[in-house]
Amino acid sequence: MKRSMPALLCAALVLCALGNGFAADFGAVLSGEFTASGGDDSSTAGSIALAPWLSLPLGDGGLYLSAGITADFSDETAVIPELLRLEFSYPIGPLSFRAGRISWQDPAGFTAKGFFDGADISLDFDLVSLGAAAFYTGLLYKGTAEINASPGDSRDYFAAFDWGDFSNTYFAPRRFLAALYGNFPGYPWGRGNLYAGILAQFDLSDADEQFHTQYLLLRHTLDYKMFDLDIAGAVELENTDEDGMRAAFALSAEGGAELPAPFRNRLSLGVRWASGDGPQTAAFFPVVMEAQGLVFKPFFSGTMVLGAGFEARLLPSLSAALGLRYFLRTDRATIVDPDIDPDAKSYALGLETSGSILWAPLSDLSFSLEGGFFFPQAGAAMLDDAPVRWLLTLGVIFSF
């Protein structure tokens, strides 16, 4: 009987784990999320997911496997399988190696983050850590990977998942990512950390005009007593046959402080800005589409967000948070929303308020409640009759 190479590899890994004295660990996570929202139209959605996991120690390294199946009740009920994580890791002295479907984040923190298929190698020399990574995105599930679609990607990418058209409606856009990065602790100040790197994104779609991008990424974090500061920036080069090479820019900054109180807390202020499409710049194009709000959800391209937040650990098992975000656009074309006035010259989009509660009565059981309102009349770029939007989400997670 013929056996596939993945099957033989898995069998060998299981035998290695058994040889280590049945040191394997396993379990599962059962989660549910239910959402109600309103504005122009009210809607409800929900999903239930089961994700078994297995951890195998392999000498100084190990293998972690997690796969899941989700029942999504948004528009039409759909059952969606997904390989969540498949990570082989092994350290050799100062060298650390990870391969498979692994979690990775770019040095700036807002260009590429999530799970990717590929490998990451890093060298730790105490005073500096250097690394290299290479990833492919075309085997990820598009609904969770949220890879940014370029103009050449198939329209099927935006279609709902359909078992009858699996190959066209399941997978994320095909990209190859290559990165070199470094972490320099203590620079330029003793209490800070400097992160720097370069990232290249290659469009592997079948489009006649492919959309390739390159990024220079910088970030600095600083902790001093009760204060913290996080500043990051990116310079992007976009290459297209039509427009040639154009530059785009992005910046984020957030500062926080712990206030005197009988419980742990953090008050924060921040700003996120990404260039829009204009005569001097292109719209910043991150690899991953990340919503910038809870209720109002523009992506980072062409967006500016002023934010304030307060987080509190009221009890060991109870946490709460409040947030304010004011949205602006940095051009008049990138952000698309049905409530934006096409004739408005203003860049102000509106104000969002949000709050959340997390209760974990047991180590393997937690409940979350999150909600918010978006007020379009606080921004002059919206239509005069644009309604207030709201969203409420209840989540439950049980591990066993």
N, C-alpha and C positions, 0 to 999 in steps of 0.2 A: 504494500500500500504506500502510495506517495504521500509525503507530508510537506506542507508549506514551510518555508524558512521562518516566518513569524511564529508558527506553531511550535517548531523545534526550539526556537529561542525562548519562548515562554516556558516550555517544558524544562529546559535547562535551568532557567532562573528559579522555577519552583523547586527543582531538585537541590539547587544550591541553598535555598532557604530552609528546606527540610534538613539538609546537612548541618545547618547552624542550630539545630535543636528546636525546630518548630517555632522560630522566632518571628514568624510572620504575624502581622496584625491586620485586622479587617473590620469593616463596619459599613454603615450606610447613613445617608442624610435624607430625610424626608422634609420637603418644604412646600409651602403654599403661599400664594400671593393673590390678593383680591383688590381690585382697584375700581373706584367710581370717579368719574370726571364730568365736568359740565362747562358750558360756554354757549356757543352757537347750538350745539346739540349735546345731550347727556348720553353717557355710555357707561357700560360696566365691562370688566374683563377679569380674567382669573387664570391661574395656572397652578398645577400640582406637579412636583418633580421628585423623582426617586433617584438617588445617586449612590450606588454601592462603591466602596473603595477598598484597596488592598495595598499594604505596605510590606515590602520584602527587604530585609537588611542583606547586603552583599558585601561582606568584609567591612571596609571603612566607608563604603558607599551604600547605595540602596536603589530600589525601584518603587515608584509610587504610581498606582493606576487608579483612575476614577472615571467611570462612565455613567451616563444617566439617560433617563427617558422622561420627557415632559409632556403633560397633557395641557394644551393651550386652549382656553375657552374664549378667546378674544372675539373674533367674528364668526368663524366656523371652527368647530372643534378639530384640533389637529394633534396627533401624537408624534413627537419629534425625538429621535434618538441623537445622542451626542457623546463623543469621546471628550471628556472634560479635561483630563490631564493624564499624561503618560510620561513620566520623568525618570530617567536614569541619571544618577549623580555619583561622582567618584572623585575624592580629593587625593592628590599625590603631592605631598609636601605643600609648597605655596601655591600649587596649581589646583584649580577647581574646574571640573568638567560637568556640564549638564547637557542632556540631549533628549529629544522626544517632543512632546507637546508641553511646553514649559512656560512659566510666567516670566515676562520680561518688560522692562520699562526703559524708555530712552532717558538720557541724562537730564533733560529739561522737565520731563514729567507730563508733557501735554501733546506730544507728537505721535508716539507709538507706545501703547501699553495694553497689556492683556495677555492672553495665551497665544503662542505662535508655535509652528512646527519647525524645528531646526536644532541648532546647537549653540551653546554659549560657553566660552572658555575665559577664565580670569586668572591672573597672577597677583598674589598679595605679597608685597615687599615691605609691609608694615608702614613705611612712610608714604607709599603710593600703591594703588591697585590699578592694574591695566587689564583690559578685556577686549574680546572680539566676539561677534555674534553674527549668525546668518540664519534667515528664516524664510519660509514659504507660507503664504496665506490661503492658497486655493483649495485646501482640504478642510478648512474651518467651517463651522456652521455660521451662516451670515447673520443670523438673528442675535447671536451673542458676541461674535467677533467685531461687528460693526466697522468693517474696513471701508474707508472712504471710497465711494464710487467715482471714477473718472469719467469724462465725457464718452470714452470708448467702451465702457462696460455695457453688457447686454441689458436691455430693458427688463428681462426676466429677473434681474437682481431685485427689483422693487416689487415683484409679485409675491403673493403669499405662498408659503411652502405648500407643495402639492406632491403627494406620493406618486401620482401619475406622470409627473415631469420632474423627477427627483434631481437629476443632474443639473437642470437649469434653475431650479428654485431653492436648492439647499445650500450650495457652496458659496463662500465669500469670493469677492473679486481676486483674481490671481495677481499676486505681487511677490517679488523677491526683495528681501531687505538685507542689507549688509551694514554692520556698524563696528566702529572702533571707539572705545570709551575709556575714561580714567576717573578715578576717585582720589583726590588729594586732601587727606585729612589735615587740619591745622592751617590751611592756606585760605586766604591770605592772612587770616587772624588765627590765633591759637585755638579758639573755641569753635571755629567754623569748619565747614567741609566744602570743597570746590569739586564740582562734577563737570566734566567736559567730554565732548565726543562729536563724531561725525556719523551721519546716517544717510544711506542712499536707498531710494525706493525705485524699483524698476517695474514698469507696467508690462505684464505678460499677457494682456488681453489680445484678442484677435483684431483689434481696431486698426484701421489704416493709419491713424495718428495716435500714437501711444503717448502717455503722459508720465514722464520720469521726473523725479525730484531729488534734490540733495539738501542736507541740512547741516548747519553748524549749531551745536547745542551747548548751552552753558547754564549752570545753576550753582547758587551758593546758599548754604544754610548756616544759621548761627543760633546757638542757644546760650543765653547768659542769665543765670539765676531764674527769675520768673518770666523772662522774655524770650521770644523766638522770632526769627526772621527768615523768610524763604523768598529768594529772588531768582527768576529764571528767564532766559531769553533764547530766541532762535532766529537764525537767518536762513532763508530758504531760496534755492534757485530752482526755477521751473523751466523745463525745456519742451517746447512744442514746435511743430513745423510751421504753424501759422504765425505765432507771435515771437518765435525765437526764444532767447533766454531772458527771463524776467526775475526780479527779486521780490521776496515777500518777507514779512517780519512778524514776530510775536513776542509778547512779554507778559509775565505774571509776577506779582509781588504780593506777599501776605505777611503781616506781622501779628503776633499774638502775645497776650499777657495773662498771667493768673492773678485774679483779684482776691483780696483778703476775704475769706469766707470759711465756714466750718466744713465745706465739702470741696472736692477738686473741681476746678472750672477753667475755662479759657475764653477770653474775649478776643476777637480777631477782626481785623480790617484788611481788605485786599482789593486788588484790581487785576483784571485779565484783559488783554488787548491783542487783537490780531488784525493785520492790515487787510484792507479791502481792495477791490479792483479799481485802479485809477491810472492816470497818465504816468505816474512815477513808480507805482508798485503794483504787484499782483495780489490777489486774495490769498492769504495764507492757507495752505492745503495740508492739514495733518494726515497721517496715515490712518488714524482711527477717528471715527465720528463720535465725539463725546458731547452729550447735551450739556448746555451751560446753566440750565435751571431745572427746577422740579416740575413746575406747571408750564411755564413758557420754555420751550426747549430748542432754541437755535443752536446750531453747531458753532464751533470756534471760529470758522472762517468769517471774516467781515464783522466780527462782534467785539464789543467792549462791555465788560461787566464790572460794576462797582459793588462790592459786597461787604457785609458786616454780619458777624455771627457770635453766638454765645452758646457754649456747651458746658454741661454740668453733670457730674457724677453724684447724684443726690444720695444714693444708697449703694452698697456693693452690688446689688442686683438691678438698680434702676438708674438710667441715664436719660437726659433730655437735652434738646437743642432748639434754638431759635435762629432764624436767618432772614436777612433782607438783601435783595439784589436789585440793582437798577441797570436796565439794559439799554445800550446804545448800539447803533450800527456804524460801521466805519466806511461803508459805501452804500449806494442806493440800489444795488442789484443782487448782491450775494445772498442775503437773507430773504427767503420766500415764505410768506404767511398770508392767509386769506384776509386777515384783518388789517394789513398794512395798506394805507392810502397810496395808490400809485402816483398821485399828484403831489404828495407831501414832500417838502424839501428838508424837513426836520430829521435829525438823526436819533432823536429820543424815542424809545420804544415802549417803556413802561416799567412798573415796579412790581416785584414779587415778594410776598411774605411767606414764610414756611415754618413749620415746627415738627418735631418728631419726639417719640418716646420709645425707649428700648427697655424691656423688662425681661430679665433672665432669672427666673426663680430657681432653676436647676442648671447645672453645668451643661447639660445636653438638651435643654429646652429654652427657647426664647420667643418672645412676642414683640412685634414692632408696629407702631402706628405712626404714619407720616402723612402730612397734608399741607396744603398751601393755597394761596390765591394769587392771581396775576391781574393787575389793574392797568389795562391798556390806556385809559384816559389820563394816566400820569405821564404819557408820552405823546408828543404832537405828531408822530409819524403814523399813528393808527387812525382808523376811521372813527368818525364821531360817534357812531352807534355800535362800536365794538363792545361786546359784552364782557363782563368780568368772568375770568376762567377760574375753575377750582379743581382740585384733585385730592383724593383721599385713598391711601393704600394701607392695607392690613397685611402683615406678613407673619408667618409661623415657621420655625425651624426646629426639627427634632432629630437628634443624632442618636444612633444606637449601633 
